[in-house]
Amino acid sequence: MSSSLSNQSARSAIAPLIICAVLALFVAVSAFPKYASSWPWTTPPKVANQAALQSLRDTGLTLADWSVEQQTRSGIGGDDWSIQQLVHKQPFTTNPDRIFLLLRPQVWEADQPEVEWVDIKGSQQWKTDSHQQISFTVSQAKIKPDFFRAWNANQTYAVLQWYAWPNGGSASVARWFWADQKMQWQQYQRMPWVAISLWLPIEPLGNIAPYQDLAKTLGEEVHTTLLQTVFTSKKS
């Protein structure tokens, strides 16, 4: 009998504690959104040099030895790109003296690189082959664009594509993602980026190998110009 009374007494003592715990949990859950809303990480990190990135869609880039024959802001895949037709000031004897430079910058905090290459390929109805990754160095950072042949019913191109950011560049979205995560933790800012697609018109279904050096030289110049303009204050 005494054992039964003891168990009943223990249960009676525990019951108020359980009720208190449930009430405390309810209060905590109810209050959490108010605390969370004041936590600094609930506000999206800002984009470094956001204004300069946004204006890039309207202005494009100026490259030495190349004149801008035409510059337009046009939608591709739902995003606005700067599309420039550039003409070399002194025509080449073997290389194309007219090229196309397409730039798609990050323009707001949650804007991330995703399907830019797919959008371009679809908009131009390209078939592609001869894919390879090449590299060049700008300000001690190794840039790794994709270089390939693309063609449709009208034209064949040697194409160089990559995402540029202040301390690196790659055709791979994953490379930017890790650079962005590091910048968010260290500086509480998004890593600014620009998608770059550079087209060199070549002979129908021609070999792209003879154009690789020119593509690399132009890639270096484009990336360097971005560092000196839209990325100028963030070269960490």
ChimeraX attribute file (.defattr): number of C-alpha atoms within 10 A of each C-alpha:
attribute: neighborCount
match mode: 1-to-1
recipient: residues
	/A:1	5
	/A:2	7
	/A:3	8
	/A:4	9
	/A:5	10
	/A:6	11
	/A:7	11
	/A:8	11
	/A:9	11
	/A:10	11
	/A:11	11
	/A:12	11
	/A:13	11
	/A:14	10
	/A:15	11
	/A:16	11
	/A:17	11
	/A:18	11
	/A:19	11
	/A:20	11
	/A:21	12
	/A:22	12
	/A:23	12
	/A:24	12
	/A:25	12
	/A:26	11
	/A:27	11
	/A:28	12
	/A:29	11
	/A:30	11
	/A:31	11
	/A:32	10
	/A:33	11
	/A:34	10
	/A:35	10
	/A:36	11
	/A:37	11
	/A:38	10
	/A:39	10
	/A:40	10
	/A:41	11
	/A:42	9
	/A:43	9
	/A:44	13
	/A:45	17
	/A:46	16
	/A:47	20
	/A:48	20
	/A:49	18
	/A:50	17
	/A:51	12
	/A:52	16
	/A:53	23
	/A:54	17
	/A:55	14
	/A:56	22
	/A:57	23
	/A:58	16
	/A:59	15
	/A:60	20
	/A:61	20
	/A:62	15
	/A:63	15
	/A:64	12
	/A:65	10
	/A:66	16
	/A:67	15
	/A:68	18
	/A:69	12
	/A:70	11
	/A:71	19
	/A:72	16
	/A:73	18
	/A:74	15
	/A:75	13
	/A:76	15
	/A:77	15
	/A:78	8
	/A:79	11
	/A:80	18
	/A:81	23
	/A:82	22
	/A:83	24
	/A:84	23
	/A:85	17
	/A:86	20
	/A:87	18
	/A:88	17
	/A:89	13
	/A:90	9
	/A:91	11
	/A:92	10
	/A:93	7
	/A:94	8
	/A:95	13
	/A:96	16
	/A:97	16
	/A:98	19
	/A:99	20
	/A:100	19
	/A:101	21
	/A:102	24
	/A:103	21
	/A:104	26
	/A:105	27
	/A:106	24
	/A:107	22
	/A:108	16
	/A:109	16
	/A:110	12
	/A:111	13
	/A:112	18
	/A:113	19
	/A:114	12
	/A:115	10
	/A:116	20
	/A:117	17
	/A:118	10
	/A:119	15
	/A:120	15
	/A:121	15
	/A:122	13
	/A:123	12
	/A:124	14
	/A:125	13
	/A:126	17
	/A:127	13
	/A:128	16
	/A:129	11
	/A:130	12
	/A:131	12
	/A:132	11
	/A:133	13
	/A:134	15
	/A:135	15
	/A:136	15
	/A:137	16
	/A:138	16
	/A:139	13
	/A:140	9
	/A:141	12
	/A:142	14
	/A:143	22
	/A:144	22
	/A:145	25
	/A:146	17
	/A:147	25
	/A:148	21
	/A:149	25
	/A:150	25
	/A:151	22
	/A:152	15
	/A:153	10
	/A:154	7
	/A:155	13
	/A:156	23
	/A:157	26
	/A:158	26
	/A:159	24
	/A:160	26
	/A:161	23
	/A:162	24
	/A:163	26
	/A:164	26
	/A:165	24
	/A:166	24
	/A:167	18
	/A:168	22
	/A:169	27
	/A:170	22
	/A:171	22
	/A:172	16
	/A:173	16
	/A:174	12
	/A:175	14
	/A:176	22
	/A:177	15
	/A:178	12
	/A:179	18
	/A:180	20
	/A:181	14
	/A:182	15
	/A:183	17
	/A:184	17
	/A:185	10
	/A:186	9
	/A:187	10
	/A:188	17
	/A:189	18
	/A:190	25
	/A:191	27
	/A:192	28
	/A:193	27
	/A:194	24
	/A:195	22
	/A:196	25
	/A:197	23
	/A:198	23
	/A:199	22
	/A:200	23
	/A:201	23
	/A:202	20
	/A:203	12
	/A:204	13
	/A:205	14
	/A:206	14
	/A:207	15
	/A:208	21
	/A:209	13
	/A:210	12
	/A:211	18
	/A:212	17
	/A:213	10
	/A:214	13
	/A:215	21
	/A:216	18
	/A:217	11
	/A:218	18
	/A:219	24
	/A:220	18
	/A:221	16
	/A:222	20
	/A:223	25
	/A:224	19
	/A:225	17
	/A:226	21
	/A:227	20
	/A:228	13
	/A:229	15
	/A:230	24
	/A:231	24
	/A:232	14
	/A:233	12
	/A:234	14
	/A:235	12
	/A:236	7
